[in-house]
Amino acid sequence: MVISPKRIKIIKLKNRRGFAAICLDHLTEGRTLLQTYQRMEKALKRNKIEVKAVTLDLKKLITSL
């Protein structure tokens, strides 16, 4: 299965340092945007899901809840 990077939602954690990424019932955390995104790619790859392309601007993936 191949998905678009736009399906990955990254949020800023208010009560901790860092960010969290949510995609297809997977949750990862990291201190930086890049680390969070890379951890999500790795988690998806374990379940045979590929991210179609690398995004150049990770700030576009940040959403507010």
N, C-alpha and C positions, 0 to 999 in steps of 0.2 A: 504494500500500500504506500502511496506517495501523497504527502500533504504539502500545503503551502505554508511558508513561515508565518503568514498572517493568522493562522489558527492558533499560534502560541501567544498566550496572553501573559505579560509580565507586569507584576504589581510591586510597588514599593512597600516594604513591611514597616509599619509604624512603630511597633513595640520592640523591634530588633534592628540590627544593622543589616543592610542588604536588600535583596530582591527575591521574589518567588515567581516561578513560571508554572502555568497551568495549561495542559493540553491533553485532550482525550483521556480524562480521568487519571492523569499523571501529574504529580506535584514535585517540583525540585526547588531548592533554595541555593543561593550563592551570595557572595559579598559584592560582586560587581555584575553589571549587565552581561558582559561577555561570558563570565563564568556560569551564570545562571542559564544562559542560552545554550552553552556547550553541554552542560549537565542534562538539559532537556533533550537535546539531540541524542545523547548517549542513552538516555532512558527509553526514548522512542525506538532507537535502533535495536535495543534488546528485544523488543516486541515486533521486530520486522516491519517497522514503519520508518520511511525515509522522508526527510525534509527536502523538498524539491530544489531549492536554491538557497544560497547564503544571502542574508540581508546585509546591506551595507550600513544601514542606519537602524540600530537596535532601539533607539529612542522612540521609533514609530510603533513598536510593539507594546510599549508601556500603556496600561489602562488604569483608570482609577475606579475603585469600587465604592 
